């Protein structure tokens, strides 16, 4: 007998099946926006609370300001939306789990089997996230194909956001971060430095950005939150 698919109960009380996701426009402006406004970046290790929702808006605004490309801005806005269901696992934790998987086997075969198992873990994680992303894009009226064209630009904006957020929101560190983060250019911030928003405001600016950048959301949910 096949085991049931893993699922989680969401804010609305409905089940969300992680490997067979279904997302609607109402979920984007409802439970997804709310969850992202409550989930902290950096596992909460910032001087003040700073949400994934505000991070997403920072990326979207920077993309639009620098390029004038509203479609790119929409994909930047939604790049972390899956976090509403997966949680925001810090990059070092993902790397540590992959390293642990590689190490947890016979040392004589670790150099062959370990890296393969680690790659399989990372690939499986990305497939689950990718399935959720595809549904989120569909609900927003965006295509997966166009996302693939913007993928590198979205990744570059995200890396610059990471550098900017670290500099503005965390205490100075005792060690340097990865070389790509240290080399990244800061994103422009209209106030000079990032000013963290409380949950209600972060949720509101995320929903405003959804309505402005994603026509399907504006059409489906024109009312103010």
C-alpha positions in Angstrom: 0.0 0.0 0.0 1.4 3.4 -1.0 2.1 5.7 1.8 0.1 9.0 1.8 1.8 12.1 0.4 3.4 14.4 3.1 1.2 17.4 3.7 0.9 20.3 6.1 -2.0 22.3 7.5 -1.9 25.9 6.5 -3.2 29.1 8.0 -6.6 28.6 6.3 -6.9 25.1 7.8 -6.6 23.5 4.4 -4.0 20.7 3.7 -1.1 21.6 1.4 0.6 18.6 -0.2 4.2 19.5 -0.7 4.9 17.2 -3.8 1.5 17.8 -5.4 1.0 21.5 -4.6 -2.0 23.6 -5.7 -1.9 27.4 -5.3 -4.6 30.0 -6.0 -4.4 33.8 -6.3 -6.3 34.0 -3.0 -3.7 31.9 -1.3 -1.0 34.4 -2.5 -2.7 37.4 -1.0 -3.9 35.4 2.0 -1.9 32.7 3.7 1.3 33.1 1.7 1.5 36.8 2.3 0.8 36.3 6.0 3.3 33.5 6.4 6.0 35.4 4.6 5.5 38.4 6.8 5.9 36.2 9.9 8.9 34.2 8.8 12.3 35.8 9.7 15.3 36.0 7.4 18.6 34.5 8.7 16.7 32.2 11.1 15.9 35.3 13.2 19.6 36.3 13.8 19.0 39.9 12.9 19.2 42.9 15.3 15.5 43.5 14.7 12.9 41.2 13.2 13.1 41.2 9.4 10.7 39.2 7.3 10.9 37.2 4.1 8.0 39.3 2.8 10.1 42.5 3.2 13.1 40.8 1.6 10.9 39.9 -1.4 9.7 43.4 -1.9 13.3 44.7 -1.5 14.4 42.5 -4.4 11.4 43.4 -6.6 11.8 47.1 -6.1 15.6 46.9 -6.8 15.0 44.9 -10.0 12.4 47.3 -11.3 14.4 50.5 -10.3 17.6 49.2 -12.0 16.1 47.6 -15.1 12.6 48.9 -15.6 11.5 45.3 -16.2 8.3 44.7 -14.3 8.3 41.0 -15.3 11.8 40.5 -13.8 10.5 42.4 -10.7 7.6 40.0 -10.4 9.8 37.0 -10.5 12.1 38.6 -7.9 9.0 39.2 -5.7 8.0 35.6 -5.9 11.4 34.0 -5.7 11.1 33.1 -2.0 7.3 32.7 -1.9 7.7 28.9 -1.5 9.2 29.7 1.9 5.5 30.0 3.2 5.4 26.2 2.9 9.1 25.1 3.2 10.4 27.5 5.8 13.4 29.7 5.2 16.4 27.3 5.7 19.6 29.3 5.9 22.1 28.5 3.2 24.8 27.2 5.6 22.2 24.7 7.1 21.5 23.3 3.6 25.3 22.9 3.0 25.7 21.3 6.4 23.0 18.7 5.8 24.5 17.8 2.4 27.9 17.4 4.0 26.5 15.2 6.8 24.8 13.0 4.2 28.0 12.6 2.4 29.9 11.8 5.5 27.5 9.3 7.1 28.7 6.3 5.2 31.6 3.9 5.2 34.8 5.9 4.9 36.2 3.6 2.2 33.4 4.5 -0.2 32.6 8.0 1.0 34.5 9.7 -1.8 32.3 7.9 -4.4 28.9 7.4 -2.8 28.8 10.3 -0.4 28.9 13.2 -2.9 26.3 11.4 -5.0 23.9 11.1 -2.0 24.5 14.7 -1.2 23.7 15.8 -4.8 20.5 13.6 -4.7 19.4 15.3 -1.5 20.0 18.8 -2.9 18.3 17.9 -6.2 15.2 16.4 -4.4 14.9 19.6 -2.3 15.1 21.7 -5.4 12.5 19.6 -7.2 10.0 20.1 -4.3 10.6 23.8 -4.2 10.4 24.0 -8.0 7.0 22.3 -8.0 5.7 24.9 -5.5 7.3 27.7 -7.5 5.6 26.5 -10.7 2.2 26.6 -9.0 2.9 30.1 -7.5 3.9 31.5 -10.9 0.8 30.0 -12.4 -1.4 31.6 -9.7 0.2 34.9 -10.3 -0.2 34.7 -14.1 3.5 34.1 -14.8 5.1 31.4 -16.8 7.8 28.9 -15.8 9.4 29.4 -19.2 9.8 33.1 -18.7 11.2 32.5 -15.2 13.9 30.3 -16.7 14.9 33.3 -18.9 15.1 35.6 -15.9 16.6 33.0 -13.5 20.2 34.3 -13.5 19.1 37.9 -13.1 16.8 36.9 -10.2 19.7 35.0 -8.6 22.0 38.0 -8.9 19.5 40.3 -7.3 19.0 37.8 -4.5 22.7 37.6 -3.8 23.0 41.4 -3.6 20.0 41.5 -1.3 21.8 39.0 1.0 24.9 41.2 1.1 22.8 44.3 1.8 20.7 42.7 4.5 23.7 41.3 6.3 25.4 44.6 6.3 22.3 46.6 7.4 20.6 44.1 9.8 23.2 42.0 11.5 26.0 42.7 14.0 29.5 42.7 12.4 30.8 39.1 12.1 33.9 37.5 13.3 34.4 35.7 10.0 34.0 36.5 6.3 31.1 35.0 4.4 31.3 33.1 1.1 33.4 34.9 -1.5 30.4 35.5 -3.8 28.5 37.3 -1.0 31.5 39.4 0.0 32.0 40.4 -3.7 28.3 41.3 -4.3 27.3 44.9 -4.9 24.8 46.4 -2.4 21.3 47.0 -3.6 20.1 50.6 -3.6 17.9 51.4 -0.6 15.9 54.6 -0.8 16.4 55.2 3.0 20.1 54.5 2.8 19.8 51.4 5.0 17.1 48.8 5.4 14.4 49.8 7.9 12.7 46.6 9.1 8.9 46.6 9.0 6.5 45.0 11.5 4.4 42.1 10.3 1.3 44.0 9.3 3.3 46.5 7.2 5.4 43.9 5.6 2.3 41.9 4.6 0.7 45.0 3.2 3.7 46.1 1.0 4.0 42.5 -0.2 0.4 42.4 -1.3 0.6 45.8 -2.9 3.6 44.6 -4.9 1.7 41.5 -5.9 -1.2 43.6 -7.2 1.1 46.0 -9.0 3.4 43.5 -10.6 1.2 40.4 -11.2 -1.9 41.2 -13.3 -3.6 37.9 -12.4 -3.6 39.0 -8.7 -5.0 42.4 -9.5 -7.8 40.8 -11.5 -8.6 38.1 -8.9 -8.3 40.2 -5.7 -8.8 43.9 -6.4 -9.9 44.7 -2.8 -7.5 46.1 -0.3 -6.4 43.8 2.5 
